[in-house]
């Protein structure tokens, strides 16, 4: 598995926790920032990361901003992306199993670093179940086409 990770200024601390987790899990990743203290625009990080997932360069992506909302909205504008905004373990698991989400969004101002690590670990470990869920995900892809 290959993962791209990005954040705006509001998600720098949790992004560091997530990249540390990826190293521990021996998952190949690229961290595309930001490492700044000043305000930046979340679409400038979310959209390039989402495009690289959509074009197959990366299997999955993890995006972090203050709430996760801006990152998830931006990422979901990219055709082929199914980005889920997650702040608990249950939805982290189910969004992979039922929705085949390929990008995870989290909000640093909503959750702490420990929970962010557990959410990312749960999401990275879960697999798409297919079956009845495959038909539903296909309807999304057909609509995008």
Sine and cosine of phi, psi and omega as CSV:
sin_phi,cos_phi,sin_psi,cos_psi,sin_omega,cos_omega
0.00,0.00,0.62,-0.79,0.00,-1.00
-0.80,-0.60,0.79,-0.61,-0.14,-0.99
-0.82,-0.57,0.66,-0.75,0.14,-0.99
-0.96,-0.29,0.67,-0.74,-0.06,-1.00
-0.81,-0.59,0.69,-0.72,0.03,-1.00
-0.51,-0.86,0.41,-0.91,0.11,-0.99
-0.49,-0.87,0.31,-0.95,0.23,-0.97
-1.00,-0.09,-0.20,-0.98,-0.03,-1.00
-0.87,0.49,-0.44,0.90,-0.03,-1.00
-0.99,0.15,-0.07,1.00,-0.05,-1.00
-0.80,-0.60,0.25,0.97,-0.09,-1.00
-0.87,0.49,-0.70,0.71,-0.08,-1.00
-0.92,0.40,-0.71,0.71,0.02,-1.00
-0.94,0.35,-0.56,0.83,0.06,-1.00
-0.85,0.52,-0.64,0.77,0.04,-1.00
-0.90,0.43,-0.62,0.79,0.06,-1.00
-0.90,0.44,-0.67,0.74,-0.02,-1.00
-0.92,0.40,-0.68,0.73,0.01,-1.00
-0.92,0.40,-0.56,0.83,0.09,-1.00
-0.89,0.45,-0.68,0.74,0.05,-1.00
-0.88,0.48,-0.70,0.71,0.01,-1.00
-0.86,0.50,-0.65,0.76,0.06,-1.00
-0.88,0.47,-0.71,0.71,0.01,-1.00
-0.88,0.47,-0.57,0.82,-0.02,-1.00
-1.00,0.07,0.03,1.00,-0.03,-1.00
0.83,0.56,0.67,0.75,0.04,-1.00
-0.98,-0.21,0.78,-0.63,0.03,-1.00
-0.93,0.38,0.71,-0.71,-0.02,-1.00
-0.49,-0.87,0.31,-0.95,0.16,-0.99
-0.80,-0.60,0.75,-0.66,0.02,-1.00
-0.97,-0.24,0.90,-0.43,-0.05,-1.00
-0.95,-0.30,0.42,0.91,0.21,-0.98
1.00,-0.03,-0.11,-0.99,0.22,0.98
-0.98,-0.18,0.37,-0.93,0.04,-1.00
-0.89,-0.46,0.67,0.74,-0.07,-1.00
-0.90,-0.44,0.36,-0.93,0.06,-1.00
-0.99,-0.11,-0.42,0.91,-0.01,-1.00
-0.98,0.19,0.36,-0.93,-0.01,-1.00
-0.90,0.44,0.71,-0.70,0.11,-0.99
-0.76,-0.64,0.16,-0.99,-0.04,-1.00
-0.99,-0.12,0.86,-0.50,-0.07,-1.00
-0.84,0.54,-0.56,0.83,0.03,-1.00
-0.88,0.48,-0.46,0.89,-0.01,-1.00
-0.91,0.41,-0.31,0.95,0.03,-1.00
-0.95,-0.30,-0.65,0.76,-0.07,-1.00
-0.93,0.37,-0.72,0.70,-0.09,-1.00
-0.92,0.40,-0.74,0.67,0.05,-1.00
-0.87,0.50,-0.63,0.78,0.03,-1.00
-0.90,0.43,-0.71,0.71,-0.01,-1.00
-0.89,0.45,-0.64,0.77,0.03,-1.00
-0.88,0.48,-0.61,0.79,-0.03,-1.00
-0.96,0.29,-0.45,0.90,0.14,-0.99
-0.96,0.26,-0.73,0.69,-0.04,-1.00
-0.88,0.48,-0.57,0.82,-0.02,-1.00
-1.00,0.07,0.03,1.00,0.09,-1.00
1.00,0.01,0.01,1.00,0.03,-1.00
-0.91,0.42,-0.54,0.84,0.05,-1.00
-0.79,-0.61,0.55,-0.83,0.03,-1.00
-0.97,0.26,-0.62,0.78,-0.04,-1.00
-0.55,-0.83,0.26,-0.97,0.05,-1.00
-0.69,-0.73,0.45,-0.89,0.08,-1.00
-0.76,-0.65,0.83,-0.55,-0.06,-1.00
-0.85,-0.53,0.67,-0.74,-0.03,-1.00
-0.72,-0.70,0.73,-0.68,0.18,-0.98
-0.66,-0.75,-0.25,-0.97,-0.04,-1.00
-0.87,0.49,-0.73,0.69,0.00,-1.00
-0.93,-0.38,-0.32,0.95,-0.11,-0.99
1.00,0.02,-0.25,0.97,-0.08,-1.00
-0.93,0.37,-0.78,0.63,-0.03,-1.00
-0.87,0.50,-0.68,0.73,0.02,-1.00
-0.89,0.46,-0.71,0.71,-0.05,-1.00
-0.93,0.38,-0.66,0.76,0.03,-1.00
-0.88,0.47,-0.72,0.69,-0.01,-1.00
-0.88,0.48,-0.75,0.66,-0.04,-1.00
-0.88,0.47,-0.63,0.78,-0.04,-1.00
-0.95,0.31,-0.10,1.00,0.12,-0.99
-0.98,0.20,-0.26,0.97,-0.04,-1.00
-1.00,0.04,0.84,-0.55,0.01,-1.00
-0.83,0.56,0.76,-0.65,0.03,-1.00
1.00,-0.09,-0.06,1.00,-0.01,-1.00
-0.99,-0.15,0.68,-0.73,0.14,-0.99
-0.81,-0.59,1.00,0.04,-0.05,-1.00
-1.00,-0.08,0.77,-0.64,0.01,-1.00
-0.91,-0.41,0.78,-0.63,0.11,-0.99
-1.00,0.07,0.88,-0.48,-0.15,-0.99
-0.77,-0.64,0.70,-0.71,0.07,-1.00
-0.71,-0.70,0.31,0.95,0.06,-1.00
-0.47,-0.88,0.30,-0.95,-0.09,-1.00
-0.94,0.33,-0.61,0.80,-0.03,-1.00
-0.87,0.49,-0.77,0.64,-0.02,-1.00
-0.94,0.34,-0.45,0.89,0.09,-1.00
-0.87,0.49,-0.68,0.73,0.00,-1.00
-0.95,0.32,-0.74,0.67,-0.12,-0.99
-0.95,0.32,-0.53,0.85,0.01,-1.00
-0.92,0.40,-0.47,0.89,0.11,-0.99
-0.98,0.20,-0.74,0.67,-0.09,-1.00
-0.92,0.40,-0.63,0.77,-0.11,-0.99
-0.97,-0.23,-0.54,0.84,-0.11,-0.99
-0.95,-0.31,-0.11,0.99,-0.03,-1.00
0.78,0.62,0.67,0.74,0.00,-1.00
-0.86,0.50,0.65,-0.76,0.01,-1.00
-0.93,-0.37,-0.08,1.00,0.11,-0.99
-0.68,-0.74,0.69,-0.72,0.06,-1.00
-0.95,-0.31,0.74,-0.67,0.10,-1.00
-0.88,-0.47,0.64,-0.77,0.04,-1.00
-0.66,-0.75,0.35,-0.94,0.01,-1.00
-0.90,-0.44,0.87,-0.48,-0.04,-1.00
-0.91,0.42,-0.50,0.87,0.01,-1.00
-0.99,0.14,-0.06,1.00,-0.03,-1.00
-0.97,-0.24,-0.64,0.77,-0.04,-1.00
-0.80,-0.60,0.34,-0.94,0.04,-1.00
-1.00,-0.03,0.09,-1.00,-0.07,-1.00
-0.90,0.43,-0.61,0.79,0.00,-1.00
-0.90,0.44,-0.73,0.69,0.02,-1.00
-0.92,0.40,-0.62,0.78,0.03,-1.00
-0.86,0.51,-0.67,0.74,0.03,-1.00
-0.89,0.46,-0.69,0.72,-0.02,-1.00
-0.92,0.38,-0.64,0.77,0.05,-1.00
-0.88,0.47,-0.75,0.66,0.00,-1.00
-0.87,0.49,-0.68,0.73,0.01,-1.00
-0.89,0.46,-0.70,0.72,0.02,-1.00
-0.88,0.47,-0.73,0.68,-0.02,-1.00
-0.90,0.43,-0.67,0.74,-0.01,-1.00
-0.93,0.37,-0.48,0.88,-0.05,-1.00
-1.00,0.05,-0.35,0.94,-0.05,-1.00
-0.98,0.18,0.49,-0.87,0.00,-1.00
-0.85,-0.53,0.48,-0.88,0.06,-1.00
-0.91,0.41,0.76,-0.65,-0.04,-1.00
-0.99,0.15,-0.36,0.93,-0.04,-1.00
0.93,0.37,-0.67,-0.75,0.02,-1.00
0.84,0.54,-0.71,-0.70,-0.03,-1.00
-0.87,0.50,-0.43,0.91,-0.01,-1.00
-0.96,0.29,-0.49,0.87,-0.01,-1.00
-0.89,0.46,-0.64,0.77,0.03,-1.00
-0.88,0.47,-0.65,0.76,-0.02,-1.00
-0.92,0.38,-0.69,0.72,0.03,-1.00
-0.91,0.41,-0.59,0.80,0.05,-1.00
-0.87,0.48,-0.59,0.81,0.02,-1.00
-0.89,0.45,-0.57,0.82,0.06,-1.00
-0.92,0.40,-0.73,0.69,-0.01,-1.00
-0.89,0.45,-0.64,0.77,0.03,-1.00
-0.90,0.44,-0.65,0.76,0.01,-1.00
-0.90,0.44,-0.66,0.75,0.02,-1.00
-0.89,0.46,-0.56,0.83,-0.03,-1.00
-0.94,0.35,0.00,0.00,0.00,0.00
